[in-house]
Amino acid sequence: MRATILTTAPAVRFEGVRASYGRIEALYGVDLEVPAGSIFAVLGPNGAGKSTLLKVASGQLRPTAGTLKIEGLSVRRVSPEAFARSGVCAIPEGRGVFPNLSVRDNLSMWTYQGTGRPEAEERAYTRFPRLKERRRQLAGTLSGGEQQMLAIARALVGSPRLLLLDEISMGLAPMVVGELYELVAHIAADGVTVIVVEQFVSTAVRVADHAAILLHGRVHQQGSPDEMAEAALGAYLSSEG
């Protein structure tokens, strides 16, 4: 059972959001609403604008038009650091751990937000017991799945309210991916809103509450995970035509 959410405002709302990299536009007027405490899957092929959407949601990329609201508040001129301090945490594609530091030291890098090292480790090891066994091991020597666990564990040190996950299944075996998504479901059950970007539909829709398909920087369709899983194949094929 999901934790009770006290706010009635959506956790994230994109209103006509456009975004670009220089002259190259990546998002074309995205309208999307993510309910608080939900897992929202953003599906789409490569180049659809999924990662750009997460960069906007985490403050790493400012919209060129439209409005982004976090828990009902417009955050157009807020810095990425302020996003992080307010409980927005993004895990980029490629895991983003420090390979030459131990598991313990990777966790310590996130204690700058005020969480003490013992508390940070307790949170991480309670959620990810395997990391406790590897705590003295260099992060770069962990398996791909363990590195992804460490990346998520680091994010949880700061007790985020919004967790943004970009292609966490990339390069991992299906069994490992299933384990990671079970952990994501447990995190959401504690009241954390999760937006997960995925190219591979089946890996995300199993745990998602809502889903949308992004094509060519626009929301092509949105609805229940089952509906979007069924619609995704045809949408992907049409995008290649």
PyMOL commands that set and color helices and strands:
alter all, ss='L'
color gray80, all
select helices_A, chain A and resi 50-57+80-85+103-108+111-113+117-127+129-133+139-141+144-156+174-189+201-205+225-239
alter helices_A, ss='H'
color red, helices_A
select strands_A, chain A and resi 12-21+24-34+39-43+65-70+73-74+88-91+162-166+193-198+210-215+218-223
alter strands_A, ss='S'
color yellow, strands_A
deselect
rebuild
show_as cartoon
